[in-house]
Amino acid sequence: MTDHVYPLDLSSFDYPLDPALIAVEPKAKRDESRLLVYHRKRQRIEHRHFSDISEYLSPRDLLVFNNSRVFPARLYGEKKNGGKTEFLFLRPVLRPAPKQNHQTQAGFHYWEALVRGKSAPQTDLLFPEGVSGRITRDLEGGRKEVMIALSPDRYKDLFSFLEKWGEVPLPPYIVKRRNAEKVLQKTDKGRYQTVYADKWGSAAAPTAGLHFTDALIHKIKTGGTETATTTLHIGLDTFLPIRTETITEHRMHSEWIQVSSETVAKIKQARAQGGKVFAVGTTVTRALESAARGHEMPCAMEGDTDIFIKPGHVFKGIDALITNFHLPKSTLLVMIAAFAGLDTVKHIYAEAIRYQYRFYSYGDAMLIL
């Protein structure tokens, strides 16, 4: 008996897509999005609307959300020697303070960031309100460590500074396709955020959750379905295309997660009563599967994860998945293929294209049962 052979070449996770199907604006109402439902056991597809999703949930089931909140991560500054520069802040850098270094003083914040254009370490920076900064060192994957000096009397952390001066970090493909004069619209700040987000930390939205409204969540709870939360602060690696020839060569950048003991207890309860654990998005999937590594089911966990879920992965944390339609050659598409099977995913995507579903972050959703 031979082991099952899983596709490893990146080209297997590609698909053709008409750019007209890429959503650059959200629907007027969140739950008006379309919903493709795929039943794995029956190999059947249904075409519904997201507002119908409660019909697929029972009082035995558990619906798990990622409560991470997107912060205005894009900030514009200048190099002190001239030239405007765009920064995309990703996460704080935890590093020991060397002796006799200004890092030991209050108000100095070190963050991992992407910096547009050439920028060498020790480049001095100037931000709004005369706030100074510096590129202190190069990090992996083209990232930079950036130090920003904030007055403790005015800003307790970089989040509060970015809340005033930063911009919503919309995906690059949306920025490119929109009219340059109105890249950011008034609706983006609210719509590129889930209604239940409450923990600052993501540089991109957990997009499957964008379809939920307060009213829809209330309806689901009234129907008896239990809900729970995890936290995964999203960096860019979650959404970026893979650039290696095989998926085994790709290395994920780590993201911070928290799976509480309360959520673990609810998972155990749902499983004990014959219910399913529904993950709202690939980020919840990544968190729960990370918390299940080395165990039969998720355990309470807090810390970084670099898990890369690909075909051959044995899922222990989730039973059903709500997700959007993802970019070709992305780690998210690989994860969906691991959950439903690559041939199945290609079939689902072909049907979504045939029925003119809207793709990517502001697009429609699918439910894999």
MARKOLLUM-19864 format. One line per 4 residues: number of its first residue (from 0); for each residue x, y, z of C-alpha. Coordinates in nm, 3 decimals, decimal comma. Each point is the difference from the previous one (the first is absolute). Last residue first. Layout:
N
NUM = X/Y/Z  ... $
# end
This chain:
369
368 = -1,928/2,162/0,535  0,195/0,257/-0,203  -0,168/0,339/0,011  0,086/0,254/-0,266 $
364 = 0,021/0,374/-0,003  -0,036/0,300/-0,231  0,249/0,279/-0,067  0,149/0,290/0,195 $
360 = 0,314/-0,200/0,085  0,027/-0,218/-0,312  -0,249/-0,095/-0,273  -0,355/0,094/-0,104 $
356 = -0,207/-0,293/-0,128  -0,084/-0,002/-0,371  -0,182/-0,334/-0,019  0,264/-0,150/-0,230 $
352 = 0,277/0,142/0,218  -0,150/-0,155/0,312  -0,046/-0,329/-0,187  0,365/-0,002/-0,106 $
348 = 0,099/0,085/0,358  -0,200/-0,291/0,138  0,146/-0,242/-0,256  0,355/0,115/0,070 $
344 = -0,071/-0,037/0,370  -0,126/-0,354/-0,048  0,308/-0,098/-0,200  0,223/0,144/0,273 $
340 = -0,174/-0,173/0,291  -0,241/0,158/0,249  0,217/0,086/0,300  0,347/-0,017/-0,154 $
336 = -0,126/0,179/-0,311  -0,136/0,277/0,224  0,342/0,028/0,164  0,176/0,020/-0,338 $
332 = -0,241/0,277/-0,103  0,089/0,187/0,317  0,374/-0,047/-0,056  -0,041/0,181/-0,331 $
328 = 0,072/-0,127/-0,351  -0,323/0,149/-0,135  -0,171/0,258/0,221  -0,284/-0,108/0,226 $
324 = -0,377/-0,036/-0,015  -0,144/0,077/0,345  -0,032/-0,236/0,296  -0,240/-0,181/0,230 $
320 = 0,140/-0,339/0,104  -0,147/-0,313/0,152  0,143/-0,264/0,236  0,278/0,192/0,174 $
316 = 0,277/-0,064/0,253  0,136/-0,342/-0,084  0,071/0,026/-0,371  0,257/-0,251/-0,127 $
312 = 0,233/0,180/-0,242  0,083/-0,197/-0,315  -0,065/0,293/-0,228  0,137/0,323/0,154 $
308 = -0,035/0,189/0,326  0,308/0,214/0,063  0,045/0,049/0,376  0,224/0,289/0,103 $
304 = -0,172/0,068/0,330  0,087/0,255/0,264  -0,134/0,005/0,355  -0,302/-0,092/0,212 $
300 = -0,153/-0,345/0,021  -0,289/-0,184/0,162  -0,028/-0,345/-0,153  -0,147/-0,095/-0,336 $
296 = -0,079/-0,368/-0,072  0,184/-0,331/-0,008  0,325/0,165/0,101  0,349/0,057/-0,142 $
292 = -0,121/0,296/-0,203  -0,357/0,081/0,106  0,064/0,363/0,092  0,153/0,058/-0,342 $
288 = -0,308/-0,157/-0,161  -0,221/0,234/0,201  0,195/0,314/-0,092  0,042/-0,085/-0,368 $
284 = -0,368/-0,087/-0,035  -0,099/0,323/0,173  0,221/0,183/-0,250  -0,141/-0,200/-0,292 $
280 = -0,345/0,138/0,062  -0,295/-0,032/0,234  0,077/-0,351/0,121  -0,310/-0,216/0,059 $
276 = 0,051/-0,266/0,269  -0,260/-0,269/-0,055  -0,243/-0,157/0,243  -0,031/-0,355/0,133 $
272 = -0,066/0,095/0,362  0,355/-0,075/0,110  0,146/0,187/-0,297  -0,186/0,318/0,089 $
268 = 0,096/-0,031/0,367  0,366/-0,057/-0,078  0,004/0,304/-0,229  -0,170/0,207/0,270 $
264 = 0,264/-0,103/0,253  0,278/0,096/-0,244  -0,161/0,342/-0,045  -0,005/0,054/0,376 $
260 = 0,362/-0,120/0,031  0,094/0,280/-0,237  0,160/-0,029/-0,342  0,236/0,291/-0,056 $
256 = 0,204/0,057/-0,312  0,297/0,207/-0,112  0,117/-0,041/-0,360  0,323/-0,158/-0,126 $
252 = 0,128/0,039/-0,354  -0,072/-0,309/-0,205  0,276/-0,180/-0,186  -0,049/-0,118/-0,357 $
248 = 0,223/-0,281/-0,127  -0,268/-0,265/0,054  -0,238/0,196/-0,224  0,219/-0,064/-0,302 $
244 = 0,139/0,252/-0,248  0,037/0,269/0,266  -0,180/0,335/-0,023  -0,312/-0,071/0,205 $
240 = -0,254/0,280/-0,038  -0,051/0,239/0,293  -0,316/-0,018/0,211  0,100/-0,175/0,322 $
236 = 0,354/0,127/-0,042  -0,124/0,356/0,051  -0,059/-0,008/0,372  -0,324/-0,093/0,172 $
232 = -0,037/0,013/0,377  -0,171/-0,327/0,086  -0,243/0,006/0,289  -0,255/-0,270/0,074 $
228 = -0,365/0,048/0,077  -0,304/-0,207/0,092  -0,363/-0,042/-0,110  -0,274/-0,245/0,099 $
224 = -0,285/-0,074/-0,239  -0,341/0,012/0,170  -0,210/0,169/-0,268  0,015/0,321/0,202 $
220 = 0,378/-0,013/-0,038  -0,025/-0,020/-0,379  -0,260/0,279/-0,013  0,218/0,223/0,220 $
216 = 0,297/-0,066/-0,229  -0,213/0,097/-0,299  -0,120/0,320/0,168  0,354/0,104/0,095 $
212 = 0,101/-0,050/-0,361  0,231/-0,268/-0,139  0,145/0,017/-0,351  0,332/0,158/0,107 $
208 = 0,080/-0,313/0,202  0,130/-0,187/-0,302  0,243/0,288/-0,056  0,220/-0,026/0,308 $
204 = 0,120/0,354/-0,079  0,361/0,098/-0,060  0,271/0,160/0,215  -0,154/-0,159/0,309 $
200 = 0,078/0,093/0,363  -0,269/0,186/0,190  -0,237/-0,226/0,197  -0,375/0,069/-0,021 $
196 = -0,132/-0,115/-0,338  -0,370/-0,102/0,017  -0,136/0,204/-0,291  0,288/-0,114/-0,222 $
192 = 0,221/0,268/-0,152  0,068/0,104/-0,359  -0,357/0,134/-0,006  0,045/0,262/0,270 $
188 = 0,319/0,169/-0,118  -0,087/-0,072/-0,362  -0,335/0,182/-0,008  0,148/0,347/-0,028 $
184 = 0,199/-0,100/-0,306  0,372/-0,056/-0,032  0,129/-0,021/-0,356  -0,202/0,303/-0,102 $
180 = 0,226/0,206/-0,225  0,189/-0,302/-0,131  -0,320/-0,155/-0,137  -0,008/-0,354/0,132 $
176 = 0,172/-0,294/-0,164  0,343/0,048/0,154  -0,126/0,061/0,354  -0,223/-0,307/-0,015 $
172 = 0,286/-0,219/-0,126  0,228/0,135/0,274  -0,226/-0,123/0,285  -0,144/0,284/0,212 $
168 = 0,212/0,102/0,297  -0,240/0,263/0,145  0,202/0,318/0,043  0,213/0,128/0,288 $
164 = 0,010/0,344/0,163  -0,239/-0,004/0,297  -0,044/-0,375/0,056  0,365/-0,036/-0,097 $
160 = 0,111/0,201/0,304  -0,230/-0,197/0,233  0,125/-0,330/-0,140  0,363/0,114/0,036 $
156 = -0,030/0,008/0,379  -0,088/0,223/0,296  -0,020/0,310/-0,216  -0,010/0,359/0,123 $
152 = 0,182/0,006/0,335  0,214/-0,296/-0,100  0,142/0,214/-0,285  0,064/-0,235/-0,288 $
148 = 0,337/-0,102/-0,145  -0,047/-0,244/-0,288  0,246/-0,281/-0,069  -0,037/-0,200/-0,321 $
144 = 0,118/-0,358/-0,047  -0,017/-0,076/-0,367  -0,165/-0,273/-0,204  0,142/-0,135/-0,323 $
140 = -0,083/-0,358/0,090  0,221/-0,019/0,306  0,094/0,312/0,195  0,224/0,296/-0,083 $
136 = 0,103/0,235/0,278  -0,062/0,330/0,180  -0,211/0,201/-0,242  -0,041/0,316/0,202 $
132 = -0,275/0,216/0,141  -0,098/0,354/0,087  -0,343/0,143/0,074  -0,030/0,352/-0,144 $
128 = -0,377/-0,007/0,033  -0,016/-0,240/-0,297  0,309/-0,223/-0,061  0,369/0,070/-0,057 $
124 = 0,257/-0,270/-0,062  0,373/-0,060/0,045  0,161/-0,275/-0,206  0,216/-0,210/0,233 $
120 = -0,080/-0,317/-0,193  -0,048/0,050/-0,375  -0,320/0,098/-0,172  -0,068/-0,060/-0,366 $
116 = -0,364/0,021/-0,102  -0,315/-0,072/0,197  0,065/-0,102/0,359  -0,157/-0,313/0,146 $
112 = -0,006/0,012/0,376  0,104/-0,178/0,320  -0,032/0,232/0,295  0,218/0,150/0,271 $
108 = -0,154/0,267/0,224  0,198/0,259/0,193  -0,216/0,199/0,244  0,170/-0,082/0,327 $
104 = 0,379/-0,024/-0,008  0,177/-0,336/-0,007  -0,010/0,005/-0,379  0,235/0,299/0,019 $
100 = 0,288/-0,243/0,038  0,259/-0,004/0,277  -0,032/-0,375/0,052  -0,196/-0,199/-0,253 $
96 = -0,377/-0,030/0,041  -0,113/-0,355/-0,078  -0,220/-0,025/-0,308  -0,373/-0,040/-0,043 $
92 = -0,098/0,145/-0,337  -0,355/0,132/-0,021  -0,211/-0,108/-0,296  -0,077/0,079/-0,363 $
88 = 0,051/0,368/-0,081  -0,037/0,088/-0,368  0,221/0,299/-0,074  -0,010/0,229/-0,303 $
84 = 0,289/0,238/-0,063  0,032/0,363/-0,107  0,344/0,109/-0,112  0,274/0,209/0,159 $
80 = 0,302/-0,043/0,230  -0,234/-0,014/0,298  -0,185/-0,284/-0,168  -0,367/0,083/-0,004 $
76 = -0,315/-0,154/0,138  -0,321/-0,166/-0,111  -0,181/-0,255/0,213  -0,190/-0,317/-0,087 $
72 = -0,096/-0,213/0,302  -0,337/0,154/0,082  -0,079/-0,284/0,247  -0,203/-0,309/-0,084 $
68 = -0,163/-0,158/0,304  0,051/-0,363/0,100  -0,318/-0,172/0,120  0,043/-0,312/-0,212 $
64 = -0,338/-0,176/0,017  -0,101/-0,358/0,092  -0,351/-0,137/-0,062  -0,082/-0,305/0,211 $
60 = -0,264/-0,255/-0,091  -0,248/-0,199/0,209  -0,273/0,267/-0,030  0,022/-0,045/-0,380 $
56 = 0,158/0,205/-0,277  -0,061/-0,040/-0,374  -0,319/0,207/-0,004  0,189/0,278/0,184 $
52 = 0,195/0,058/-0,322  -0,298/0,140/-0,188  0,111/0,366/0,037  0,308/-0,101/-0,197 $
48 = -0,207/-0,052/-0,313  -0,047/-0,337/-0,168  0,137/-0,213/-0,283  0,020/-0,368/0,090 $
44 = 0,273/-0,243/-0,101  0,000/-0,377/0,048  0,274/-0,251/0,065  -0,238/-0,190/0,229 $
40 = 0,259/-0,051/0,275  0,180/0,328/-0,070  -0,307/0,224/-0,009  0,106/0,326/-0,165 $
36 = -0,192/0,322/0,068  0,065/0,302/-0,218  -0,115/0,312/0,182  -0,083/0,330/-0,167 $
32 = 0,060/0,325/0,184  -0,310/0,180/0,126  0,122/-0,069/0,356  0,226/0,305/0,007 $
28 = -0,240/0,255/-0,144  0,099/0,238/-0,281  0,237/-0,267/-0,128  0,369/0,079/0,035 $
24 = 0,200/0,171/-0,275  0,304/-0,129/-0,192  -0,146/-0,344/-0,069  0,204/-0,206/-0,247 $
20 = -0,241/-0,153/-0,253  0,094/0,253/-0,272  0,359/-0,123/0,028  -0,113/-0,322/-0,179 $
16 = 0,161/-0,284/0,191  0,221/-0,289/-0,115  0,113/-0,251/0,265  0,324/-0,082/0,180 $
12 = 0,052/-0,245/0,284  0,148/-0,280/-0,212  0,260/0,249/-0,130  0,154/0,005/0,348 $
8 = 0,132/-0,354/-0,031  -0,067/-0,218/0,304  -0,307/-0,200/-0,091  -0,075/-0,274/0,252 $
4 = 0,087/-0,366/-0,055  -0,198/-0,242/0,215  0,225/-0,260/0,157  0,035/-0,334/-0,175 $
0 = -0,150/-0,334/0,106 $
# end
